[in-house]
Amino acid sequence: MKRISPAAYEALREALPVFTWNKRPFETYLRTALRETPELLAGLNFSEPKRLNAGLLVDRLIAGENRYRDTTIALMLEIGSMTEFPNIAQIADKNDRARWLGIAKDATAYLRTFTEAFEQVSQAREQAEVAREAARQETERRQHLARTLNSTRDMFLAMHSASDPHKRGRDFEKLLSELFVIYDMEPRLAYSLDAEQIDGSLTFDTDDYIVEARWRAGTVSRADADVFAAKVHRKGKNALGLLISVNGFSGPALDTYRVSTPFLAVTGSDLFAVMDQRVRLDDLLKAKKRYANETGDCLYSVEQML
């Protein structure tokens, strides 16, 4: 970047001692503004005239420009942007007050003529920093998502060797709930109605889904699918179903719900692809719903999608 011009330094030298009337607020301002670089104020005697200390400070900024460039620009931008001067406004004599307000306004306005380019650079830096921080947070979010999905995948694989099917079923429901939480689908765990048991529900893309999960030795039969379809129909015209079967669906079940389905079918392969990070769960459900709306078919597999 270009060096700060001598004229800009002189404008700062003129503005520093005149934006306050008393020495104490002048000292307080500088100690606050330069708290990250206190060495710039070391040895300054603030009982001396403000103009003397302002000159010594600017000399130090000039001598250390490579080190203090950002500090100098920040100081110029802040003082140059001043339009009100509370300390000067406290001067009792109105003529003195008007005179010193005029001097302060002229000095800061003149300094401002040198800071427009600095302000553009500063804004660009701030925008770049915001972009870097957003990228960092996105990377962190992706890494967290990857770790969580890896954990659910390992749990899912371990469940295949479980000896207690009832415990596996309960663990499977918890795993699904955690998976839905990852994608902000507001899941509810199992709840009971008067005449039936529903494994859960979730909200996704403005739709509410009734969820039933099956992990059986065989596939979901047509009778099983019919029972779930009836549950969905009883919940109202806006309700949708999500029928999850780790071991898939029988031919008759798929044939029955190939042209008009109240639910989306999800297989173990679909779930593993999500946990293996080959497809996002929200993208998978969107694709399944779109396919069901267009064809009436309950099953749109991850293999078809990918």
HUDAQUI-V870896 format. One record per backbone hydrogen bond with DSSP energy under -1.0 kcal/mol. CO is the residue of the C=O (numbers start at 1). NH is the residue of the N-H. E is the energy in kcal/mol with one decimal. If there is no record, write none. Layout:
BEGIN
CO&NH&E  CO&NH&E
END
This chain:
BEGIN
5&9&-1.8  6&10&-2.3  7&11&-2.1  8&12&-2.1  9&13&-2.4  10&14&-1.9  11&15&-2.0  12&16&-2.5  15&18&-1.1  23&27&-2.6  24&28&-2.7  25&29&-2.4  26&30&-2.1  27&31&-2.6  28&32&-1.8  29&33&-3.3  30&34&-2.4  32&35&-1.3  34&37&-1.3  37&40&-2.0  38&41&-1.6  41&44&-1.9  45&48&-1.9  49&53&-1.7  50&54&-2.8  51&55&-2.1  52&56&-2.2  53&57&-2.3  54&58&-2.4  55&59&-2.2  56&60&-1.9  57&61&-2.2  58&62&-2.5  59&63&-2.6  60&64&-1.9  62&65&-1.3  64&68&-3.2  65&69&-1.2  68&72&-3.0  69&73&-2.6  70&74&-2.4  71&75&-2.2  72&76&-2.7  73&77&-2.9  74&78&-2.3  75&79&-2.4  76&80&-2.6  77&81&-1.1  79&82&-1.3  85&89&-2.1  87&90&-1.0  88&91&-2.0  93&97&-2.9  94&98&-2.5  95&99&-2.3  96&100&-2.8  97&101&-2.3  98&102&-2.1  99&103&-2.0  100&104&-2.4  101&105&-2.6  102&106&-2.4  103&107&-2.5  104&108&-2.5  105&109&-2.2  106&110&-2.2  107&111&-2.2  108&112&-2.0  111&114&-1.7  115&119&-2.8  116&120&-1.8  117&121&-2.1  118&122&-2.9  119&123&-2.7  120&124&-2.3  121&125&-2.4  122&126&-2.5  123&127&-2.6  124&128&-2.4  125&129&-2.6  126&130&-2.6  127&131&-2.4  128&132&-2.6  129&133&-2.6  130&134&-2.5  131&135&-2.4  132&136&-2.5  133&137&-2.6  134&138&-2.3  135&139&-2.5  136&140&-2.5  137&141&-2.6  138&142&-2.6  139&143&-2.4  140&144&-2.3  141&145&-2.6  142&146&-2.7  143&147&-2.4  144&148&-2.5  145&149&-2.7  146&150&-2.4  147&151&-1.9  148&152&-2.3  149&153&-2.5  150&154&-2.3  151&155&-2.2  152&156&-2.6  153&157&-2.5  154&158&-2.1  155&159&-1.8  158&161&-1.4  159&162&-1.6  164&168&-2.4  165&169&-2.1  166&170&-2.1  167&171&-2.8  168&172&-2.4  169&173&-2.0  170&174&-1.9  171&175&-2.4  172&176&-2.5  173&177&-2.3  174&178&-2.4  175&179&-2.3  176&180&-2.6  177&181&-2.2  178&182&-2.0  179&183&-1.0  180&185&-2.2  181&184&-2.2  185&203&-3.1  188&201&-1.2  191&198&-1.8  196&193&-2.2  198&191&-1.8  200&211&-3.0  201&188&-2.5  202&209&-3.2  204&207&-2.1  207&204&-2.9  208&240&-1.6  209&202&-2.0  210&242&-2.8  211&200&-1.2  212&244&-3.2  214&246&-2.3  220&250&-2.9  221&225&-2.2  222&226&-2.7  223&227&-2.2  224&228&-2.1  225&229&-2.7  226&230&-2.2  227&231&-1.7  228&232&-2.3  229&233&-2.4  230&234&-1.8  232&235&-1.3  233&236&-1.1  236&239&-1.3  240&210&-2.9  241&264&-2.6  242&212&-2.3  243&266&-2.5  244&214&-2.9  245&248&-1.6  248&220&-2.3  250&254&-2.2  251&255&-2.8  252&256&-2.3  253&257&-1.5  255&258&-1.1  257&298&-2.3  262&241&-1.5  264&243&-2.5  266&245&-2.9  267&271&-2.0  268&272&-2.6  269&273&-2.1  270&274&-1.6  271&275&-2.6  272&276&-2.2  273&278&-2.8  274&277&-1.6  280&284&-2.4  281&285&-2.5  282&286&-2.2  283&287&-2.2  284&288&-2.4  285&289&-2.7  286&290&-2.5  287&291&-2.3  288&292&-2.5  289&293&-2.6  290&294&-2.0  291&295&-2.5  292&296&-2.3  298&265&-2.8  301&305&-1.9  302&306&-2.7
END
